[in-house]
Amino acid sequence: MGSRRLEGCIALVTGGSRGVGKGAAIGLAEAGATVVVTARTRASGDAEWPGSLDETIADIDRAGGKGLDLLCDHADDDAVHAVFARIQRDFGRLDVLVNNVFAAPNIMPVNVPFWKTPISLWDTMHRVGLRSHYVASQLAVPLMLPQNKGLIVNTSSGGGVRYTFNVPFGVQKSGVDRMARDMAHELKPYGITACSIWPGYIKSEKLAAQPDRVPLALAKLIAERGETPLFVGRAIASLAADPEVIIKTGQILLASELAIEYGFTDVDGKVPPPPSRDPTPLSVFKPADQNPA
């Protein structure tokens, strides 16, 4: 992936210390973009999980790109405003926004009925992961309007159409997809594209650090069909480099399908199979309590 198709492009990736966000940042960087990365973890060891801004910036450097790391808690609107003020001051524009930041408890409730989960689960996921995407998009658009073009990508998953983990998780993913579609309706006259992207089964740092954080059957799927976070990063970079990307505005896009269209691969040279758009829940997410009281 040595092409510098995004030379001069200014991109912002939220939640880029690990996982899909880190992959998005590196994928944009290896295509030549200057990437601003936000996260709450500055250095390795500062958080319970692997990954940090310092590590992401180091990988951006290794990919031949340019990175700017900004500490930001996306639950804090003032902190988010400060990020966009910095982008305005340093670059005067923004070409790509990747809304990826997400918050969840360390142990995700799986197959726990919604009436038995704490309301805080809903609040956590929707403040950082849904509302935060809206706030960042609202601040990004004025930095895109002068160019009459731009790209806003919401990272999502098949959890937007089928039961996955729990009710708050599914509603968050569905909301992310719907937000992209409705923003696209309002942005199209201004040449700005908004879309949602689904990776497949991600081989994440969190899963490597805690293999039992997901059900065994799901871990098996990830092992057999999984993809690296960089794969979806390459998908986003390909979208950003497409002069006709506006054709895809409002759509849910699958990274594996984009790989076939644009001709990129994962780090092993392969294209993982795409996740299903079928709304039927995976067998691992069948209700645990068939006779609720």
N, C-alpha and C positions, 0 to 999 in steps of 0.2 A: 504493500500500500504506500508506495513512495511518491505518488502524485501530490503536488502542492496546489490543488484546485481551489483551496480556500485561503490563499495568501491575501492578507488584508482584511479578512473577515474577523469581526469581533463577536465572540460568543460568550454567553453566561450559562453555566451549569450549576443548578442549585443542588445541594446535598451531594457533593462530589468527593467525599473522603474515602468512599468505598463503594462496592457494588456497581449497579448500573450507572450511577452518576459518575463514578471514576472512569468507567468504560467509555461513557459519552465524552468526557473531557479529553481522554487520550485519543479517541477516534477523531475528534475534531482537530486536535493538535497535530496528529500525524498527516492530516490533509492540509496543514499550513495555517490554521486559524490561530488567532490569539484568544486564549480561553481564560475567562474569569471564573473562578471556582469558589463556591461558598460551602461552609460546613461549620459545625461547632467544635470539631476536634483539630487542634493545631498540630500537635506532634504525636509521633508513635508512642503509645503507652498512656496517653492522656484520657483514653476512654476504655470501656470494658472490651470493646470489639476491635479487631485489627483494622487498620486504615486511618489515614490522617491527611490533612491538607498538605503537609510537608511531603508525604510520600507521593501524593497525586502530582504535585508540582515537579518532583524529581522524575516521575515517569513521563510527564509532558516534555521535560527537557530531553530525556532519552529518545522520545519520539521525534525530536527536532522541532518542537513547537515552542510557543511562548505562553507562559502562564502567570496569572495574578491570583494569589490566594487571599480571600477575605473571610475572616471569622464572622459568622452570622447565624443567629438563632431565628429561623423564619417564623417563629411564633411571636416575635417582637417586631411590630411594624416599623418602629423607628430605626431598628437595625437594618431592615430591608430597604427603607428609604435611603439610608446612608450608602448602601451598596450601589444603588442606581445613581446617586449623586457622584460617587467616585467614578463610575463608568462615564457619566456625562463629562466630568472634569478631565479624565485622562484620555478618553477616546472620542467623545463628542457624538457617538453613535452606538447602535447595537444592531447586529444583523441576525443573531440566532439566540433564542432563549430556550433552554431545556429545563422544563419544570419537572424536577425529579425528587426534591426533598420529601422525606417521608418520616413519620414517627410512629412507633409501635412499642408495646411492652417487650421486655427482653424475652419473655415466654409468651408466644402468641396463643390465645385460646383457640383450640381446634375442636369443631363439632360441639361447642358449648352453646346451648340454647340462649337466645338473646335475652330472655328474661332472667337468666342466671349470670350474665356478664355485667360488670360495673359500667355505669354511664361514662365513667372516665375513659373507657376504651373508645367509645364513640368520639368524645371530645378530643382526645389525643390525635386520632387518625384524621379527623376532619379539620382541625385547626392547622396542623402541619401535614400537608398532603392533599388538601382540597382548597381550603380558604387561602393557604399560602400561595397556591398556583394562581389564584385569581388576583391576589395582590401583586405578585411579581409581573403577571401579564399586563395588568393595568399600568404599571410603572414602565414596562418595556416598550409599549406601543408608541408613546411619544418620541422615543429614541429611534424608532424605525420609520415613522411617517415621512421624514424629510427625504428618505431614499426611495419612497414609494415601493418598498419591498421589505421582506423580512420573513423569518420562520420562527414559529412558536411550536414546540413539541412537548406534549405531556406524556411522560412515561406511564404506562398502565399495564394491564395484563388481562388474561382471560377471566380473571375474577370479576370483571365488569359485566359479564354475561352469564356466568354460572357460579353456583355456590362454591366459595373457597374460604376455608378457615372459619369465618363467622360472618354475621350480618353486617357489622360496621365496616369490615374490610371490603365486602362486595359493594356496598353503597359508595364507599370512597372511590373505588375503581370505576364504577359506573358513572359517578359524578365527574371524574376526570375526563372520561370519554365524551360525555355530554357537553362539558364545558368547552372542549376543543371544537366540537361541532357547532355550537352556538356562537362562539367567538369567530369562527370561520365565516359565518353568515354576515357578521358585522364588519369583518376586516377585509373581505374580498375586494370591495371597491377601492381599497387603498393598496392593493398589491401584496398584502401580508397574508401568509399562509399559516393556518393553525391546524394541527392534526394530533392524533394520539398514536403512540407506537407500542406494540406489544413485543417484548422479548419472548423467548421460549422459556425453558427451565434453566434458570441461571445458576452457575457454579459460583456462589458468592463466598466472600471471606467469612461471613457469619456462619454459613453452613459448614465451611471447613473447620472453623473454630469450635462449633457445637453441632456435630452431625445429627444429634437426636432432637434438634429444634423443630424438625418437620416429621410427619409420620413416615414410617419405614417405607411404605409403598411409594410415597412421593420422593423420598431420597433415592430410591431405586430408579425412578423415572429420570431424575436429574443426572444420575450416574450414566444412564444409558443414552439419554437424548439431550443432555445439557449443553449449554453454550457458555462461553466466557462473556463477561460484561463488555469487553472490547467489541464483540460482534455487533451488539446494538449500537455502540458508538460509531462503528463504520456505517451502519444503516443511516444514522442521523447525519453523518458527514456527507453521505451520498445525496440525501435529500437537500442539504444546504447547498450543494454544488450544482443541483439540477436547475437550469434556467426556467424550466417549465413546471416547477414544483407546485405552483398555484393550482394546477389541475387536480392535485391530491388534497386540496384544502377541505377540511371537515371530515376526513376519513379516518377510520381505524386502520393502521398499517402494521403488518407483521414483518419483523426484521428478516425472517427467512425468505419471505416472498420478495422483499426488496433486494436481498442478496442475489436472487435469480435475475431480477430486472436489471440491477446495476452492475452485477459481476464481481462482487466482493465475497470474501470467505472469512471464516473464523481463523484464529491463529494457527490451527492445525491444517489449514487449507481446505477444510470441508464446509458444507452448508448444512447446519442442523435441520431436522424436519420442523415444519412450522407447528405451533400450538393449534389446537382445534378451536374453531369459532362456535362449536356446538354448545348450546346452553346447558346440556345435561351435566350434572355434577360428576366429577371423577369419583370412582368407587371409594377412594380413601376419605371422601367428605360426605359419606352417607350419614344420616342422623344417628347419633350414639344412643339417644333415648327415644325409643319407639313408642313408649307409653307415658308421656309426660304427665305429671300430677297437675 
